[in-house]
Amino acid sequence: MSHNYAKYSPTDFDNYDCLKISKGIYLLIAFVLRGYFVWLMSVTNIKDRVATIKWIYPEPSLFYLSLFSGAGGLFVLLILSLRRPEASNWVRKSWQNLRVILICSLAFDLMVNLAGYFYWQLQSALWLYMNSLIVIVFAAFLFSSKRIQINIGEFPEKLPE
């Protein structure tokens, strides 16, 4: 097991001697939560709060679909924020299943976009292809990354003082 850590330096570990979370997971979460980022950008725009949303999501339904599809990302963000030694059992179990939860979040996001395209004709075909490609790349990354495998295998424990 120690050979898994051979290529990492001391700066790659957090306060609990766990390998820091992969930046790819944060990028994946940002992708799933893109509607919430647009919403936050619009809230901080003092002059016109709706202009940013209308610029990125010309149809209001698209914005609401994006918020709805980001629900899985919010759950993953909750798990990441509660990941500490004194965490509840449900957080530990969720952490062990993080890869599945992330894949489900990506799949749910893709399904919402598919529904937006086929049912409501709100998405463009190009965006649908790009979204599908991004989901495939993230899924491949989740299953091929050694760092993510190590991250999921570890959970913070209290260290002796």
N, CA, C and O of each residue as an XYZ file, in Angstrom:
644
protein
N       0.810     -1.194      0.000
C       0.000      0.000      0.000
C       0.855      1.259      0.000
O       0.470      2.261     -0.602
N       2.010      1.229      0.665
C       2.855      2.416      0.751
C       3.400      2.825     -0.618
O       3.712      3.999     -0.820
N       3.525      1.883     -1.569
C       4.013      2.242     -2.894
C       3.021      3.123     -3.642
O       3.403      3.812     -4.587
N       1.754      3.112     -3.236
C       0.756      3.989     -3.838
C       1.052      5.453     -3.551
O       0.675      6.330     -4.328
N       1.723      5.716     -2.443
C       2.011      7.074     -2.016
C       3.404      7.542     -2.434
O       3.783      8.673     -2.128
N       4.157      6.720     -3.109
C       5.553      7.016     -3.407
C       5.734      8.277     -4.248
O       6.727      8.985     -4.082
N       4.807      8.569     -5.134
C       4.997      9.727     -6.015
C       4.442     11.031     -5.437
O       4.462     12.062     -6.110
N       3.957     10.994     -4.217
C       3.387     12.189     -3.600
C       4.343     12.781     -2.573
O       5.044     12.058     -1.864
N       4.356     14.095     -2.507
C       5.213     14.791     -1.538
C       4.394     15.108     -0.283
O       3.173     14.953     -0.288
N       5.054     15.548      0.784
C       4.315     15.893      2.014
C       3.259     16.977      1.812
O       2.281     17.024      2.558
N       3.436     17.843      0.826
C       2.440     18.890      0.576
C       1.165     18.347     -0.064
O       0.158     19.051     -0.136
N       1.204     17.106     -0.523
C       0.018     16.487     -1.124
C      -0.929     15.893     -0.090
O      -1.952     15.311     -0.450
N      -0.601     16.033      1.187
C      -1.415     15.452      2.244
C      -2.052     16.556      3.083
O      -1.501     17.648      3.222
N      -3.224     16.249      3.640
C      -3.929     17.238      4.451
C      -3.559     17.096      5.928
O      -2.611     16.386      6.265
N      -4.294     17.760      6.796
C      -4.003     17.758      8.234
C      -4.215     16.397      8.895
O      -3.721     16.166      9.999
N      -4.935     15.500      8.241
C      -5.221     14.178      8.806
C      -4.395     13.084      8.140
O      -4.724     11.903      8.254
N      -3.335     13.463      7.451
C      -2.458     12.540      6.720
C      -3.183     11.765      5.633
O      -2.791     10.651      5.285
N      -4.227     12.354      5.105
C      -4.919     11.791      3.942
C      -4.469     12.568      2.707
O      -4.185     13.764      2.779
N      -4.410     11.879      1.591
C      -4.071     12.526      0.334
C      -5.141     13.563      0.017
O      -6.334     13.271      0.103
N      -4.723     14.769     -0.350
C      -5.686     15.824     -0.672
C      -6.574     15.381     -1.828
O      -6.149     14.643     -2.718
N      -7.801     15.846     -1.790
C      -8.791     15.462     -2.802
C      -8.304     15.902     -4.182
O      -7.751     16.990     -4.347
N      -8.519     15.042     -5.155
C      -8.118     15.310     -6.524
C      -8.813     16.561     -7.059
O     -10.001     16.776     -6.818
N      -8.064     17.375     -7.781
C      -8.634     18.582     -8.386
C      -9.692     18.218     -9.426
O     -10.599     19.005     -9.695
N      -9.576     17.037    -10.002
C     -10.571     16.574    -10.971
C     -11.956     16.441    -10.357
O     -12.957     16.702    -11.023
N     -12.022     16.036     -9.092
C     -13.315     15.933     -8.411
C     -13.921     17.317     -8.274
O     -15.121     17.497     -8.484
N     -13.098     18.298     -7.922
C     -13.609     19.667     -7.804
C     -14.062     20.206     -9.162
O     -15.063     20.919     -9.244
N     -13.339     19.872    -10.213
C     -13.727     20.292    -11.553
C     -15.052     19.642    -11.957
O     -15.916     20.296    -12.541
N     -15.206     18.361    -11.647
C     -16.442     17.651    -11.928
C     -17.617     18.289    -11.180
O     -18.687     18.486    -11.757
N     -17.421     18.607     -9.914
C     -18.473     19.239     -9.121
C     -18.826     20.605     -9.706
O     -20.000     20.967     -9.779
N     -17.808     21.363    -10.122
C     -18.059     22.674    -10.727
C     -18.877     22.523    -12.011
O     -19.750     23.344    -12.293
N     -18.595     21.477    -12.786
C     -19.369     21.240    -14.011
C     -20.828     20.958    -13.681
O     -21.728     21.518    -14.306
N     -21.062     20.101    -12.711
C     -22.438     19.743    -12.359
C     -23.175     20.939    -11.728
O     -24.384     21.093    -11.901
N     -22.436     21.771    -11.005
C     -23.041     22.918    -10.320
C     -22.988     24.203    -11.143
O     -23.115     25.289    -10.576
N     -22.808     24.117    -12.435
C     -22.653     25.315    -13.255
C     -23.843     26.260    -13.166
O     -23.662     27.476    -13.231
N     -25.034     25.742    -13.023
C     -26.216     26.596    -12.871
C     -26.161     27.414    -11.593
O     -26.580     28.572    -11.572
N     -25.650     26.818    -10.538
C     -25.523     27.538     -9.270
C     -24.447     28.615     -9.347
O     -24.584     29.666     -8.722
N     -23.379     28.373    -10.102
C     -22.356     29.396    -10.286
C     -22.912     30.593    -11.060
O     -22.620     31.743    -10.733
N     -23.710     30.311    -12.083
C     -24.342     31.397    -12.837
C     -25.283     32.176    -11.925
O     -25.331     33.405    -11.973
N     -26.016     31.467    -11.109
C     -26.926     32.130    -10.174
C     -26.150     33.024     -9.204
O     -26.556     34.158     -8.952
N     -25.037     32.523     -8.658
C     -24.208     33.328     -7.760
C     -23.624     34.546     -8.468
O     -23.553     35.628     -7.884
N     -23.207     34.377     -9.722
C     -22.697     35.520    -10.478
C     -23.783     36.566    -10.681
O     -23.518     37.766    -10.613
N     -24.995     36.115    -10.928
C     -26.087     37.068    -11.144
C     -26.467     37.787     -9.852
O     -26.836     38.961     -9.886
N     -26.383     37.108     -8.730
C     -26.705     37.731     -7.451
C     -25.685     38.813     -7.109
O     -26.038     39.829     -6.511
N     -24.438     38.606     -7.480
C     -23.397     39.590     -7.168
C     -23.391     40.761     -8.139
O     -22.725     41.762     -7.875
N     -24.107     40.669     -9.247
C     -24.204     41.767    -10.202
C     -25.236     42.769     -9.683
O     -26.439     42.517     -9.750
N     -24.770     43.884     -9.176
C     -25.661     44.844     -8.521
C     -26.541     45.574     -9.535
O     -27.696     45.869     -9.230
N     -26.033     45.872    -10.727
C     -26.783     46.669    -11.704
C     -27.990     45.917    -12.261
O     -29.100     46.448    -12.298
N     -27.762     44.681    -12.691
C     -28.857     43.909    -13.287
C     -28.679     42.441    -12.903
O     -27.844     41.738    -13.472
N     -29.447     42.002    -11.963
C     -29.289     40.647    -11.419
C     -29.709     39.551    -12.392
O     -29.253     38.414    -12.272
N     -30.560     39.870    -13.342
C     -31.082     38.852    -14.249
C     -30.287     38.791    -15.555
O     -30.393     37.811    -16.293
N     -29.502     39.810    -15.847
C     -28.795     39.874    -17.133
C     -27.837     38.708    -17.327
O     -27.772     38.140    -18.417
N     -27.098     38.343    -16.295
C     -26.139     37.242    -16.417
C     -26.856     35.937    -16.715
O     -26.423     35.165    -17.571
N     -27.947     35.691    -16.015
C     -28.706     34.456    -16.251
C     -29.260     34.451    -17.670
O     -29.172     33.437    -18.363
N     -29.832     35.576    -18.113
C     -30.418     35.637    -19.460
C     -29.354     35.498    -20.548
O     -29.630     34.980    -21.629
N     -28.133     35.965    -20.256
C     -27.074     35.865    -21.242
C     -26.633     34.414    -21.425
O     -26.404     33.973    -22.552
N     -26.514     33.672    -20.328
C     -26.057     32.284    -20.401
C     -27.216     31.327    -20.671
O     -27.062     30.359    -21.415
N     -28.369     31.593    -20.072
C     -29.553     30.762    -20.262
C     -30.662     31.642    -20.834
O     -31.442     32.213    -20.072
N     -30.751     31.765    -22.178
C     -31.752     32.654    -22.776
C     -33.195     32.253    -22.423
O     -34.078     33.103    -22.315
N     -33.406     30.982    -22.250
C     -34.725     30.480    -21.843
C     -34.696     30.210    -20.341
O     -33.855     29.437    -19.884
N     -35.592     30.823    -19.558
C     -35.562     30.609    -18.099
C     -35.675     29.140    -17.690
O     -35.130     28.742    -16.660
N     -36.367     28.343    -18.475
C     -36.506     26.922    -18.155
C     -35.158     26.216    -18.154
O     -34.934     25.296    -17.367
N     -34.255     26.650    -19.043
C     -32.915     26.061    -19.072
C     -32.182     26.309    -17.760
O     -31.490     25.428    -17.250
N     -32.337     27.499    -17.226
C     -31.695     27.836    -15.959
C     -32.243     26.953    -14.844
O     -31.480     26.420    -14.038
N     -33.548     26.802    -14.799
C     -34.147     25.970    -13.749
C     -33.767     24.506    -13.906
O     -33.562     23.806    -12.915
N     -33.673     24.038    -15.150
C     -33.199     22.668    -15.393
C     -31.771     22.492    -14.893
O     -31.433     21.461    -14.311
N     -30.940     23.493    -15.120
C     -29.558     23.416    -14.665
C     -29.482     23.374    -13.136
O     -28.678     22.630    -12.574
N     -30.303     24.159    -12.476
C     -30.347     24.106    -11.012
C     -30.822     22.736    -10.535
O     -30.276     22.186     -9.578
N     -31.828     22.190    -11.192
C     -32.370     20.883    -10.822
C     -31.324     19.791    -11.025
O     -31.183     18.895    -10.192
N     -30.590     19.871    -12.140
C     -29.601     18.830    -12.421
C     -28.382     18.934    -11.503
O     -27.608     17.982    -11.404
N     -28.201     20.059    -10.841
C     -27.080     20.235     -9.932
C     -27.308     19.670     -8.546
O     -26.423     19.761     -7.696
N     -28.471     19.088     -8.294
C     -28.782     18.563     -6.961
C     -27.773     17.510     -6.507
O     -27.390     17.493     -5.337
N     -27.344     16.648     -7.397
C     -26.351     15.634     -7.044
C     -25.022     16.257     -6.654
O     -24.349     15.778     -5.742
N     -24.648     17.319     -7.340
C     -23.425     18.027     -7.009
C     -23.483     18.664     -5.638
O     -22.482     18.713     -4.923
N     -24.666     19.154     -5.272
C     -24.827     19.728     -3.931
C     -24.632     18.658     -2.860
O     -24.049     18.923     -1.808
N     -25.125     17.446     -3.133
C     -24.948     16.353     -2.180
C     -23.471     15.987     -2.040
O     -22.996     15.747     -0.930
N     -22.753     15.943     -3.142
C     -21.318     15.630     -3.097
C     -20.566     16.729     -2.349
O     -19.646     16.446     -1.581
N     -20.955     17.970     -2.572
C     -20.338     19.081     -1.846
C     -20.595     18.969     -0.349
O     -19.721     19.282      0.459
N     -21.789     18.525      0.020
C     -22.116     18.300      1.433
C     -21.222     17.209      2.024
O     -20.694     17.367      3.125
N     -21.054     16.117      1.304
C     -20.201     15.022      1.772
C     -18.760     15.509      1.952
O     -18.113     15.194      2.951
N     -18.270     16.272      0.987
C     -16.899     16.795      1.088
C     -16.741     17.715      2.293
O     -15.706     17.695      2.959
N     -17.745     18.508      2.572
C     -17.625     19.442      3.696
C     -17.748     18.738      5.043
O     -17.232     19.240      6.042
N     -18.417     17.588      5.094
C     -18.584     16.852      6.344
C     -17.518     15.775      6.543
O     -17.539     15.067      7.550
N     -16.609     15.646      5.616
C     -15.559     14.617      5.675
C     -14.497     15.016      6.695
O     -13.579     15.777      6.389
N     -14.635     14.499      7.896
C     -13.678     14.740      8.985
C     -13.742     13.550      9.928
O     -14.645     12.722      9.806
N     -12.810     13.445     10.861
C     -12.738     12.248     11.716
C     -14.014     11.952     12.500
O     -14.372     10.785     12.661
N     -14.696     12.957     12.983
C     -15.893     12.712     13.800
C     -17.176     12.666     12.957
O     -18.264     12.896     13.485
N     -17.062     12.375     11.671
C     -18.210     12.351     10.768
C     -19.155     11.190     11.092
O     -18.750     10.165     11.640
N     -20.405     11.386     10.739
C     -21.426     10.354     10.927
C     -21.157      9.157     10.015
O     -20.386      9.232      9.059
N     -21.822      8.056     10.348
C     -21.654      6.845      9.531
C     -22.156      7.045      8.105
O     -21.576      6.500      7.167
N     -23.237      7.827      7.927
C     -23.767      8.023      6.572
C     -22.768      8.794      5.709
O     -22.724      8.599      4.494
N     -21.970      9.663      6.321
C     -20.950     10.387      5.562
C     -19.854      9.416      5.146
O     -19.378      9.467      4.012
N     -19.449      8.530      6.058
C     -18.423      7.529      5.731
C     -18.907      6.600      4.614
O     -18.160      6.308      3.680
N     -20.149      6.140      4.711
C     -20.703      5.245      3.677
C     -20.804      5.986      2.351
O     -20.480      5.436      1.298
N     -21.254      7.237      2.405
C     -21.360      8.028      1.178
C     -19.990      8.243      0.564
O     -19.837      8.202     -0.657
N     -18.984      8.474      1.416
C     -17.630      8.671      0.904
C     -17.122      7.418      0.205
O     -16.467      7.514     -0.833
N     -17.412      6.250      0.756
C     -16.978      4.993      0.135
C     -17.643      4.793     -1.227
O     -17.099      4.120     -2.103
N     -18.822      5.385     -1.392
C     -19.558      5.272     -2.651
C     -19.463      6.549     -3.489
O     -20.312      6.791     -4.347
N     -18.444      7.357     -3.246
C     -18.319      8.648     -3.915
C     -18.293      8.516     -5.430
O     -18.922      9.300     -6.141
N     -17.567      7.529     -5.915
C     -17.474      7.343     -7.367
C     -18.854      7.089     -7.968
O     -19.185      7.648     -9.014
N     -19.649      6.264     -7.327
C     -20.999      5.963     -7.812
C     -21.879      7.208     -7.731
O     -22.655      7.481     -8.646
N     -21.760      7.954     -6.652
C     -22.564      9.175     -6.484
C     -22.204     10.199     -7.559
O     -23.084     10.852     -8.119
N     -20.909     10.338     -7.846
C     -20.488     11.276     -8.884
C     -20.971     10.841    -10.264
O     -21.415     11.672    -11.057
N     -20.889      9.561    -10.550
C     -21.385      9.049    -11.838
C     -22.891      9.285    -11.943
O     -23.386      9.694    -12.993
N     -23.619      9.026    -10.853
C     -25.071      9.269    -10.857
C     -25.381     10.749    -11.042
O     -26.341     11.097    -11.731
N     -24.587     11.620    -10.440
C     -24.776     13.069    -10.610
C     -24.565     13.463    -12.068
O     -25.344     14.232    -12.630
N     -23.511     12.932    -12.672
C     -23.255     13.220    -14.080
C     -24.365     12.665    -14.973
O     -24.815     13.334    -15.903
N     -24.803     11.437    -14.683
C     -25.862     10.820    -15.479
C     -27.174     11.588    -15.329
O     -27.890     11.797    -16.308
N     -27.486     12.008    -14.103
C     -28.701     12.784    -13.871
C     -28.636     14.111    -14.620
O     -29.621     14.534    -15.225
N     -27.482     14.765    -14.582
C     -27.298     16.014    -15.316
C     -27.509     15.783    -16.812
O     -28.177     16.576    -17.475
N     -26.947     14.713    -17.335
C     -27.113     14.400    -18.753
C     -28.573     14.080    -19.082
O     -29.078     14.503    -20.121
N     -29.246     13.344    -18.212
C     -30.663     13.022    -18.452
C     -31.531     14.277    -18.458
O     -32.441     14.397    -19.278
N     -31.258     15.202    -17.560
C     -32.018     16.455    -17.530
C     -31.778     17.228    -18.828
O     -32.709     17.804    -19.391
N     -30.529     17.240    -19.301
C     -30.247     17.910    -20.570
C     -30.885     17.191    -21.753
O     -31.340     17.831    -22.701
N     -30.918     15.865    -21.697
C     -31.613     15.107    -22.744
C     -33.106     15.427    -22.754
O     -33.703     15.613    -23.815
N     -33.699     15.490    -21.572
C     -35.119     15.855    -21.482
C     -35.335     17.274    -22.001
O     -36.320     17.543    -22.687
N     -34.423     18.171    -21.676
C     -34.523     19.541    -22.179
C     -34.429     19.609    -23.694
O     -35.043     20.474    -24.319
N     -33.672     18.711    -24.280
C     -33.533     18.702    -25.735
C     -34.706     18.011    -26.431
O     -35.314     18.577    -27.339
N     -35.023     16.781    -26.001
C     -36.032     16.001    -26.710
C     -37.465     16.364    -26.319
O     -38.358     16.361    -27.167
N     -37.685     16.670    -25.068
C     -39.050     16.911    -24.614
C     -39.459     18.370    -24.766
O     -40.549     18.670    -25.254
N     -38.568     19.286    -24.342
C     -38.934     20.708    -24.373
C     -38.233     21.471    -25.488
O     -38.507     22.658    -25.664
N     -37.347     20.846    -26.245
C     -36.583     21.483    -27.319
C     -35.879     22.762    -26.831
O     -35.898     23.787    -27.513
N     -35.265     22.690    -25.655
C     -34.593     23.848    -25.068
C     -33.086     23.844    -25.289
O     -32.460     24.903    -25.248
N     -32.500     22.697    -25.519
C     -31.047     22.578    -25.677
C     -30.693     22.495    -27.153
O     -31.517     22.095    -27.975
N     -29.473     22.870    -27.485
C     -28.993     22.666    -28.849
C     -28.355     21.283    -28.937
O     -27.898     20.732    -27.936
N     -28.332     20.742    -30.124
C     -27.732     19.422    -30.320
C     -26.226     19.476    -30.034
O     -25.658     18.526    -29.493
N     -25.589     20.582    -30.396
C     -24.156     20.722    -30.132
C     -23.869     20.657    -28.640
O     -22.927     19.985    -28.220
N     -24.681     21.357    -27.823
C     -24.469     21.321    -26.378
C     -24.699     19.905    -25.856
O     -23.984     19.453    -24.962
N     -25.673     19.214    -26.396
C     -25.954     17.848    -25.967
C     -24.769     16.926    -26.270
O     -24.406     16.093    -25.441
N     -24.169     17.072    -27.448
C     -22.994     16.268    -27.799
C     -21.818     16.606    -26.884
O     -21.117     15.716    -26.402
N     -21.613     17.892    -26.655
C     -20.519     18.319    -25.781
C     -20.733     17.815    -24.353
O     -19.793     17.350    -23.707
N     -21.958     17.908    -23.869
C     -22.283     17.439    -22.523
C     -22.029     15.940    -22.419
O     -21.469     15.473    -21.427
N     -22.431     15.193    -23.422
C     -22.212     13.740    -23.425
C     -20.718     13.421    -23.417
O     -20.276     12.526    -22.696
N     -19.947     14.147    -24.214
C     -18.506     13.933    -24.259
C     -17.861     14.255    -22.907
O     -16.991     13.520    -22.441
N     -18.286     15.344    -22.285
C     -17.746     15.729    -20.978
C     -18.071     14.663    -19.936
O     -17.223     14.325    -19.111
N     -19.286     14.136    -19.968
C     -19.684     13.088    -19.022
C     -18.827     11.838    -19.231
O     -18.384     11.226    -18.260
N     -18.595     11.461    -20.467
C     -17.769     10.281    -20.758
C     -16.336     10.494    -20.272
O     -15.740      9.588    -19.690
N     -15.782     11.678    -20.505
C     -14.414     11.971    -20.065
C     -14.325     11.931    -18.541
O     -13.388     11.349    -17.993
N     -15.287     12.542    -17.852
C     -15.271     12.521    -16.392
C     -15.440     11.095    -15.854
O     -14.784     10.721    -14.882
N     -16.311     10.302    -16.475
C     -16.506      8.918    -16.024
C     -15.213      8.112    -16.199
O     -14.831      7.346    -15.314
N     -14.555      8.284    -17.324
C     -13.285      7.590    -17.542
C     -12.249      8.047    -16.527
O     -11.480      7.237    -16.009
N     -12.228      9.337    -16.244
C     -11.290      9.878    -15.258
C     -11.554      9.284    -13.877
O     -10.615      8.925    -13.166
N     -12.819      9.181    -13.495
C     -13.166      8.652    -12.167
C     -12.693      7.218    -11.980
O     -12.305      6.830    -10.878
N     -12.722      6.435    -13.042
C     -12.354      5.032    -12.913
C     -10.886      4.751    -13.226
O     -10.386      3.669    -12.919
N     -10.190      5.718    -13.837
C      -8.785      5.461    -14.176
C      -7.804      6.170    -13.248
O      -6.624      5.821    -13.232
N      -8.249      7.133    -12.493
C      -7.343      7.914    -11.650
C      -6.956      7.157    -10.379
O      -7.809      6.756     -9.587
N      -5.651      6.974    -10.209
C      -5.146      6.325     -8.986
C      -5.375      7.220     -7.771
O      -5.660      6.730     -6.679
N      -5.251      8.531     -7.964
C      -5.440      9.461     -6.850
C      -6.871      9.369     -6.314
O      -7.080      9.378     -5.101
N      -7.835      9.283     -7.196
C      -9.230      9.162     -6.749
C      -9.428      7.829     -6.043
O     -10.155      7.757     -5.053
N      -8.802      6.793     -6.530
C      -8.892      5.492     -5.864
C      -8.343      5.589     -4.442
O      -8.938      5.052     -3.507
N      -7.216      6.271     -4.280
C      -6.643      6.460     -2.947
C      -7.558      7.337     -2.097
O      -7.797      7.036     -0.927
N      -8.073      8.426     -2.685
C      -8.972      9.325     -1.951
C     -10.178      8.583     -1.394
O     -10.554      8.784     -0.239
N     -10.773      7.745     -2.192
C     -11.971      7.019     -1.755
C     -11.625      5.976     -0.695
O     -12.428      5.705      0.198
N     -10.441      5.397     -0.793
C     -10.019      4.396      0.183
C      -9.672      4.970      1.544
O      -9.667      4.244      2.539
N      -9.385      6.254      1.602
C      -9.009      6.894      2.865
C     -10.192      7.653      3.459
O     -11.069      8.136      2.743
N     -10.190      7.743      4.764
C     -11.131      8.621      5.461
C     -10.393      9.186      6.665
O      -9.710      8.440      7.367
N     -10.510     10.478      6.921
C      -9.751     11.088      8.021
C      -9.990     10.412      9.366
O     -11.125     10.103      9.729
N      -8.925     10.194     10.082
C      -8.967      9.647     11.446
C      -8.293     10.673     12.365
O      -7.446     11.451     11.927
N      -8.676     10.660     13.623
C      -8.024     11.559     14.584
C      -6.569     11.142     14.746
O      -6.245      9.968     14.924
N      -5.718     12.135     14.678
C      -4.290     11.876     14.851
C      -3.906     12.143     16.295
O      -4.458     13.044     16.928
N      -2.968     11.372     16.821
C      -2.516     11.658     18.181
C      -1.815     13.021     18.219
O      -1.104     13.397     17.287
N      -2.028     13.732     19.290
C      -1.461     15.076     19.442
C       0.024     15.033     19.585
O       0.662     16.077     19.722
